[in-house]
Amino acid sequence: MDEKVEADFARVMQCLTEAQKLASSLGTEEQKDPRQYLEMCEELCNIRQSYKAKKKIYEAAGKEETLEGYDQALERGLNSLPKKFNAKNTIEYKAFSASMTLDEEEVDKRGEMVVKMGLNKFDPLSKKKMVDPVKSTVCGHHYEKETIIAYIKQLKKDKRSCVCPVSGCMNNKMQLKELQDDPVFKEQIESDEEED
C-alpha cells in the first residue's frame, strides 16, 4: 500500500510540475503566478504527511488485543498528532520550488512579493548549485556532471531503467553518451551569481 501511495504522490507532483510549466509559458497572467502552484505543492506534502502519521497510529492501535484498547490507542494517537507540519522543509517541496526564485527586491504596488521564473542553477539530484553542468541531448535538462554520471552508473549497475531525475520528464532511458558539457549554461550560472 505504501508503494502505491508514494507512486500516486509522485504522479500528482509530476502533473503539478507539468501544469506549472505549461501555464508559465501559455497561460493567462493569473495562471502564470507560481505562488498558487507552490501552495498546491505545500498542500500535497501536508496530505502525504498526514497519511503517514495516521497510518502509524492505526498500525499501533491494531496491535491492541481488545476493541476498547484499540479505541483508546486510536484516540490517544490522533490527539497527539502535531498541530503544525512545515511542508516547506520537505525534499519534495524544495525540489519543486528550486526551479523558481523569489526576488525580494521586486515588490508590486500592493506590497506583495512578486514571484518570477529564474534560471534553474540547481542540480535536480543533489539540489546544490551546479558548478560543472552537463545537458542531456535527449530531453534538454541540466545536471551537475559528477552527480548525474554517478546516478546513471548506479542505476545501470542495479539493472534499473535510468529515468531523468527532473520531475515530469519523459526521458526514461538515459545514457552517459547523451550528456554534453554546456559552457554557455555554465557562463549563465556564473553571470547570474555575479548579479546576486
C-alpha positions as CSV (number, residue, x, y, z in Angstrom):
1,M,0.0,0.0,0.0
2,D,2.8,2.4,0.9
3,E,4.4,1.9,-2.5
4,K,1.1,2.7,-4.3
5,V,0.6,5.9,-2.2
6,E,4.2,7.0,-2.9
7,A,3.8,6.3,-6.6
8,D,0.5,8.2,-6.7
9,F,2.1,11.1,-4.8
10,A,5.0,11.1,-7.4
11,R,2.5,11.1,-10.3
12,V,0.5,14.0,-8.8
13,M,3.7,16.0,-8.2
14,Q,4.7,15.3,-11.8
15,C,1.3,16.5,-13.0
16,L,1.6,19.7,-10.9
17,T,5.1,20.3,-12.3
18,E,3.9,19.9,-15.9
19,A,0.8,22.1,-15.3
20,Q,3.0,24.8,-13.8
21,K,5.5,24.7,-16.7
22,L,2.7,24.7,-19.3
23,A,0.9,27.6,-17.5
24,S,4.1,29.6,-17.2
25,S,4.6,29.6,-21.0
26,L,1.0,29.5,-22.3
27,G,-1.3,30.5,-19.5
28,T,-3.0,33.8,-18.6
29,E,-1.3,36.1,-16.2
30,E,-3.3,34.6,-13.3
31,Q,-2.4,31.1,-14.4
32,K,1.3,32.1,-14.7
33,D,1.5,33.1,-11.0
34,P,3.7,30.3,-9.5
35,R,2.5,31.1,-5.9
36,Q,-0.6,29.0,-6.5
37,Y,1.5,26.0,-7.6
38,L,3.7,26.4,-4.5
39,E,0.6,26.4,-2.4
40,M,-0.7,23.3,-4.1
41,C,2.6,21.6,-3.6
42,E,2.6,22.5,0.1
43,E,-0.9,21.1,0.5
44,L,0.1,17.9,-1.3
45,C,3.0,17.5,1.1
46,N,0.7,18.1,4.1
47,I,-1.7,15.4,2.9
48,R,1.1,13.0,2.4
49,Q,2.5,13.7,5.9
50,S,-1.0,13.4,7.5
51,Y,-1.5,10.0,5.8
52,K,1.9,8.7,7.1
53,A,1.2,9.9,10.6
54,K,-2.3,8.4,10.8
55,K,-1.1,5.2,9.2
56,K,1.4,4.7,12.1
57,I,-1.4,5.4,14.6
58,Y,-3.8,2.9,13.1
59,E,-1.0,0.3,12.9
60,A,-0.2,0.8,16.6
61,A,-3.9,0.7,17.6
62,G,-4.2,-2.5,15.6
63,K,-1.8,-4.3,17.9
64,E,-4.3,-3.9,20.8
65,E,-6.0,-7.0,21.9
66,T,-9.4,-5.6,22.7
67,L,-11.8,-3.2,20.9
68,E,-11.7,-0.9,23.9
69,G,-7.9,-0.9,23.8
70,Y,-8.0,-0.2,20.1
71,D,-10.3,2.8,20.5
72,Q,-8.2,4.2,23.4
73,A,-4.9,3.8,21.4
74,L,-6.5,5.4,18.4
75,E,-7.9,8.3,20.3
76,R,-4.5,8.9,22.1
77,G,-2.7,8.7,18.8
78,L,-5.0,11.1,17.0
79,N,-5.0,13.6,19.9
80,S,-1.2,13.5,19.9
81,L,-0.8,14.4,16.2
82,P,1.3,17.6,15.8
83,K,-0.9,20.6,15.0
84,K,1.7,22.0,12.6
85,F,3.8,20.5,9.9
86,N,6.1,22.6,7.8
87,A,5.7,21.2,4.3
88,K,8.2,23.7,3.1
89,N,11.0,21.7,4.7
90,T,10.3,18.5,2.7
91,I,12.5,17.4,-0.1
92,E,9.6,17.4,-2.5
93,Y,8.6,21.0,-1.8
94,K,12.2,22.2,-2.0
95,A,12.7,20.3,-5.3
96,F,9.5,21.8,-6.7
97,S,10.4,25.3,-5.7
98,A,14.1,25.0,-6.7
99,S,13.1,26.0,-10.3
100,M,11.5,29.2,-9.1
101,T,13.2,32.1,-7.5
102,L,11.7,34.8,-5.2
103,D,13.1,38.2,-6.0
104,E,12.6,40.0,-2.7
105,E,13.6,43.3,-4.2
106,E,10.8,43.3,-6.7
107,V,7.6,44.2,-4.9
108,D,4.4,45.2,-6.6
109,K,2.2,48.2,-5.7
110,R,0.1,46.2,-3.1
111,G,3.3,45.3,-1.3
112,E,3.1,41.6,-2.2
113,M,6.2,39.7,-3.3
114,V,6.5,39.1,-7.0
115,V,7.4,35.6,-7.9
116,K,9.3,35.1,-11.2
117,M,10.8,32.3,-13.0
118,G,14.5,32.3,-12.9
119,L,17.5,30.4,-14.2
120,N,17.4,26.9,-12.5
121,K,21.0,26.6,-11.4
122,F,20.3,23.7,-9.0
123,D,21.1,20.1,-9.8
124,P,17.9,18.0,-9.7
125,L,19.6,15.2,-7.8
126,S,21.8,16.9,-5.2
127,K,19.8,20.1,-5.0
128,K,23.1,22.0,-4.9
129,K,24.1,24.8,-7.2
130,M,25.7,23.4,-10.3
131,V,29.4,24.1,-10.9
132,D,30.1,21.8,-13.8
133,P,26.8,21.5,-15.7
134,V,26.1,19.0,-18.4
135,K,23.0,18.9,-20.7
136,S,21.0,15.9,-21.9
137,T,20.9,15.9,-25.7
138,V,17.6,13.9,-25.4
139,C,15.5,16.0,-23.0
140,G,17.5,19.2,-22.6
141,H,17.7,19.1,-18.8
142,H,20.9,20.2,-17.0
143,Y,22.6,18.3,-14.2
144,E,25.8,18.5,-12.2
145,K,28.2,16.4,-14.2
146,E,29.6,14.3,-11.3
147,T,26.2,13.7,-9.8
148,I,24.4,12.6,-13.0
149,I,27.2,10.3,-14.0
150,A,27.2,8.5,-10.6
151,Y,23.4,8.3,-10.8
152,I,23.4,6.7,-14.3
153,K,26.2,4.3,-13.4
154,Q,24.5,3.2,-10.2
155,L,21.2,2.5,-11.9
156,K,22.9,0.6,-14.7
157,K,24.8,-1.5,-12.0
158,D,21.4,-2.2,-10.3
159,K,20.0,-3.1,-13.7
160,R,17.2,-0.5,-13.3
161,S,16.0,1.9,-16.0
162,C,17.5,5.3,-15.8
163,V,14.9,7.9,-15.7
164,C,15.7,11.6,-15.9
165,P,15.6,13.0,-12.3
166,V,13.7,16.1,-13.4
167,S,10.1,15.7,-12.3
168,G,7.8,15.2,-15.2
169,C,10.4,14.4,-17.8
170,M,9.6,11.5,-20.1
171,N,13.3,10.6,-20.8
172,N,13.3,7.1,-19.2
173,K,16.3,5.6,-20.9
174,M,19.2,8.0,-20.0
175,Q,22.7,7.1,-21.1
176,L,26.1,8.6,-20.5
177,K,26.6,9.3,-24.2
178,E,23.7,11.7,-24.2
179,L,25.4,14.1,-21.7
180,Q,27.2,17.1,-23.1
181,D,29.2,19.8,-21.4
182,D,27.3,23.1,-21.6
183,P,29.7,26.0,-21.4
184,V,27.1,28.6,-22.3
185,F,24.8,27.4,-19.4
186,K,27.9,27.5,-17.1
187,E,28.5,31.1,-18.1
188,Q,24.9,32.0,-17.4
189,I,25.1,30.5,-13.9
190,E,28.3,32.4,-13.2
191,S,27.0,35.7,-14.5
192,D,23.8,35.2,-12.5
193,E,25.9,34.7,-9.4
194,E,27.8,37.9,-10.1
195,E,24.4,39.8,-10.3
196,D,23.4,38.4,-6.9
